[in-house]
Amino acid sequence: SAKGLRFDGMVIVVTGAGGGLGRAYALFFGSRGANVVVNDLGGSFKGEGNSTKAADVVVDEIRKAGGKAVANYDSVEFGEKIIDTAVKTFGTIHILINNAGILRDIAFRNMKDDDWNLIMKVHVKGSYKCARAAWPIFRKQKYGRIINTASAAGLFGSFGQTNYAAAKLAMVGFSETLAREGAKYNILCNVIAPIAASRMTETVMPPEVLETLKPEWVVPLVAVLVHESNEEENGGIFEVGGGHIAKLRWERSKGALLKTDSSLTPSALLKKWDDINDFSTCEHPNGPANFMELLELARELGTNEQGEEVSFKDKVVVV
Ligand code: NAI
């Protein structure tokens, strides 16, 4: 059972482990026998400043409870230095939790390049650099577990967070691809969209809601995904928080199939708009539509029927 999961001898790097979710992961793995690298730059939630205190406090907590931990204060954009701390202190790395993150919320019309670039640097480049540095070690030892951190903002969009949403959905494509490249080396990668009370959310949610969203309640999902007993859950996208754990997957509508000749016009496509939107017979794909097969089917079709419609607006009026 999850209650008994141990991580003895495992070397785990948790980025952004000085507070919030990262701290909860670090304390948990430290209490379950793992050697923990507690990385944190120690800046503000907007990515300003730095301090050694955030990581040091968590390392102290783990050690006082009898666990093994070491601090690292580098920004995740220098991921190789963080992985280096793991290798120099504990000999290797088995588990990487890309968790560090910041916010730069701003309406898109006021977005500055700095707001955009800093978010991309911490979330996208940071996760890349840490995984890239761990990758050859994972491959060589034929063992690795990675968790990347997405967000509901990235999956569904979120007002005032174009930069953050773009960076967070990037974590999904990144994870899905690492899952494919790593599988044959026993490197598994999953991505989570967590929700938890932290300094990041304490200004946007009321206290009674925050009370139900303890970071500790995100930990068990991460624990089972990175445990050595997980040999198959790979490339998954999970929503987790407040005691709710769910999986997300892609859905493809039935779709329209049109003859590929000169009758494939905007009007012909609009005529099929309902098929494009028809999810009643949808599939849950793990890859792109099989267009070779579809082309074959399309060859059998007659010339595309042309609607009266010349625009989307007209179609809506006609139907
Ligand atoms: P938090 O602000 O409490 O923790 C993030 C930690 O990352 C901080 O300790 C910070 O110092 C550290 N950090 C920031 N930039 C860094 C850098 N360049 N290098 C190293 N460390 C750095 O926030 P929280 O809520 O614990 O967030 C953890 C992750 O979960 C983030 O990736 C966040 O985007 C994501 N997330 C959180 C949600 C929530 O409801 N709390 C919702 C969706 C996603």
Residues whose N, C-alpha, C, O or C-beta is under 5 A from the ligand:
A	BS01	NAI	G16 G18 G19 G20 L21 G22 N39 D40 L41 G42 G43 F45 D74 S75 V76 N99 A100 G101 I102 V122 T149 A150 S151 A152 P194 I195 A196 S198 R199 M200 T201
